[in-house]
Amino acid sequence: NRWGAHGFPRIPGGKPGSVDMPTWAIGSTNVLKGVESNPLNSVVFKTAWNALRSSRKLESHDWVVKVDPDAVWFPNRLRTHLKVVVDNGAADSLYLKNCVRFQTMQGPIEVMSTRAATTLQNNIKQCGGLWGTGEDQFLVNCLHQLGVSARMEETLLNDKYCDGYNDCHNAWKVAFHPFKETERFMRCHSSASQAVLAKQR
């Protein structure tokens, strides 16, 4: 049973930092900006993916999750969501869409099964023509190109750019985005945590 086991590697730019978790330095993460200042960071994503592949950690986990640093998220909520997916028999080669408005997987939280991740790992060079885009756009296009299935999980993410608003008083959403300032980040985390307590009363 792997629901109680998880790994939280952090992949920073530059040199490994002194944080209480595994880190893999990947060098510079500076990128150009695209439409609406979205970073064209698919090449950085490729470098980070190579670091993950070289770690040989994929085989010991059922899911691969990437979360933006300005996203407030709750791992235990995600575990509950994924257990539902598994119990419904839909967790083979799969990634989770999280934005109904754009019918895609937005970058703040990206979730795919290990089999989907392995397919990406083994065939990522086939998606070479997609470099120079945002990493979430690259990832969705590449997974689609490789024949990986998608499932919409509309309760996975509250994203201002997808939903048009932020609502940190939700007790079921897994992630909330964007919260770049520490004070706003912690306030959102507190509100979402209190929402759970309020439902239990």
N, C-alpha and C positions, 0 to 999 in steps of 0.2 A: 504494500500500500504506500503510494508516494504522496498522498495528499498532505501528509505532515512534513514532508521533506522538500526543501527548496533551496536554491542558490541565488544569491544576489550579487553578481559581479558588477562592478562599476567600471566603465570604460572612459577614462578622462583623456583629454589631450595632453601633450607634453609628457612629463615624467609621472610615475605612480605617486599618488598622494598618500599621506599617513591617515587613512580612514580605516575603520574597523570592518573591512570587507575586502575580498580579493579585488585587485585592480590590474588592468592591462593598459599600459600607455600606448597610444596609437599615433603620436605626433600631432602636428597642427590640425586644428579643426576649423580654421578660417575658410569661409566660402563666400561666393558672390550671392547677391540677393536677386530673386526673381520677382514675379508679379505679386503685388501687395506685400513686398519685403519678405516673401517666403524664401528660406535658404535653399540654394541649389546644392544640396549636401549628399547626393547619392554616392559620390566618390568616397567621401568620409565614411558613409555607411558601409561601403564595400570593404574598406580597411578595418572597420570595427567587426564586420562579419568574419573576416579572415582571422582576426584575433580570437573570436569565439570558436571558430572551427579548430584552430590550432590548440585550444585548451582541452579539446576532447571531452567536454562536459555535456554535450547534447544527449548522449546515450543514456545518461543517468536521470533524465527528467522527461516528463510527459509533454510539457509545453515550454515554449520559448516566448518571453514577454519583454518588450522594449518599452520603456516609459521615459518621457521627456522630463528633464529636471524641474520644469515649471508646472508640472502636473501633480496635483494632490491625488494620491491614490491609496487604496486599501487592499492589500494582498489577500486578507481573509475573505473579503467580499468576492474578489476574483475567483478564489478557490471554490466558493459556493456556486458561482456562475458556471464554472468549468465542470463541476461535478454533475450539474444538470445536463450539460452537453454530453458528457460521457454516459450518463444513465439513459439518455435518449438514443444512444448508439451512433452519435454523429461526430466522433472525435478521431477519425482516421487521418486522412490527409486533408487538413482543413485550416483556414484562417478566418478570423472573425471581423466582419465589417462592423463599424460602430457609428456611422453617420447616415441616418435615413435621408436627410436632405440631399446629400451628394451620392448616396448609395455606394459608399466606399469605406475604406479603413483609414481614418485620420491618424496622423503621426503621434499625438500625445500618448496614446497607448496602442501598441500593436501586439496582437496575440495570434500565435499559430501553433499547431500541434508539432511535436517533434518530427513526425513523418513529413509534414509539409516543410519544416525547416531543413530536413535532410535532403529533400528534393531540391530545395533552393541551393543548398550547399553544394550539391553535386552538379548542378546545371546552371549556376549563376552566370557563367561566361556566355551562355546562349542569349542572355538578355543585354549584351554589350551595347546595343543601339539605344538603350534607355538611359545611359549615364548622362549627367548634366541636368537632371531634374531634381525635384524634392525627393527625399528618400522614401516617403510614404507612397508617393505616386509611382516611383520606380518599383517598390516592393509589390504593390497591388498589380501593376502591369506585368511584372515578371512572373508572379505566382499564377496569374491568369494565363499567361503565355505557356507556362509549364503544365497547365491542366489541373492545378490545385483548386479544390472546391472552396466556396465561401459560404458563410452563414451570417445573417444579420443579427446582431445582439444590440438592440437599440438602448438597452439599459446599461451598457458598458461605460459610456462616456457622456459627460456633460461638457461640451466644448463651445465656447463663445462664438467661434468662427463657423461652427456647424449649426448650433441651435439658435444663435443670435442673442443668447443671454447666459449668465451663470446662475446656478441654483445650488448652493452648498448645503441646503437644508434637506437634501434627498438622502434617505437612509439606505438606498439600494444601489445607486450608481457606484461604479467602481472607481472612476477617475473624474477629476474636475480640472478644467484648463481654460485660460492660462493664469498663473499666479506667480509673477516674476519677483515681486517684492516679498521679503520674508514675513512681514507683518500680515499681509493679505493672505499669504500661503497658510500661515498658522491659524488665522481666523477661519479660513475655509475648512481646514482640517478639524478644528474644534466644532464648527457648526454641523458638519457632516457626522461627527461622532455623537454629538448631542441628539441629533435626529434619530439615531438608533436607540438611544436610551429612552427618548420620548415615546417611541413605539412600544417599548417593553413595559411601560407603566400601565 
